Amino acid sequence: MREIDVKELTSCIKQLCIKANKELPCSVKKAISKAREQECSEICKSVLGDLEENIQAAKELDVPVCQDTGMAVVFLEIGQDVHFIGGDFNEAVNEGVRQGYLEGLLRLSVVADPIRRGNTNDNTPAILHTSIIPGDKVKIMVAPKGFGSENMSAIRMFTPSATRQEIIGFVVDTVRKAGSNPCPPVIVGVGIGGDFEQCALLAKQALCRDLDQPNPDPFYAELEQEMLQQVNQLGIGSQGFGGDVTALGLNIETYATHIAGLPVAVNMGCHVTRHMCAEL
């Protein structure tokens, strides 16, 4: 049994919150550069160039790459041979988010109640997902999620009779309805299977997979490319100005489901879809 003081968890999450908001994943930066090279629209090519300049400016000035520093989504894969000591686990996670957002001078965007509102003034509580894995390590991923894109997400409970094209059509139509709202070029996370809430979680996890890593199942890797091609045929383009690249990438994650169901969720991500990982 390996003991880990929760103070280590707090410190790690603090740093990940700051770093994730200031630096995009390499695969996203590469996708933006590739999109600029492929884009035929001069306006969209210029916008993509501005995005690249913004990424560089954020690095040089040590500031967030986007003004919306999001709600902190924290994924923790905890080794079954780990024992946390020194305090409450959930409080330690939120303390890391609190310190990261306050000390990192990141925008505070969380309200305490969904209807009555009221800013919590420290960007807590976080959205926390935990899973138990073999071993004595803890894998941590912080994915700040802005709501310009989150608000454009959707879920549909298909029946098993749904065709491949109906599923593709739902994903593409979700992007079409979103238009310029999620700050395209977007990244699209698709969850297929599970039940209502598992499907949505799959879509969020899909957003956090690097864009240069296709689904390991050739069937779904092909479906990713087919969906992406049809999304980019929408002509929404960068910031809604039209053009060839509406989405930088599209990832699918799947899970087993009930014989009577076929849930599909689409989690929209903007061009600053962020995540940062570490291991304790």
Secondary structure by P-SEA (a helix, b strand, c coil): cbbbbaaaaaaaaaaaaaaaaccccaaaaaaaaaaaaacccaaaaaaaaaaaaaaaaaaaaccccccccccbbbbbbcccccccccccaaaaaaaaaaaaaaaaccccccccccccccccccccccbbbbbbbcccbbbbbbbbbbcccccccccccccccccaaaaaaaaaaaaaaacccccccbbbbbbccccaaaaaaaaaaaaacccccccccaaaaaaaaaaaaaaaacccccccccccccccbbbbbbbbbcccbbbbbbbbbccccccccccc
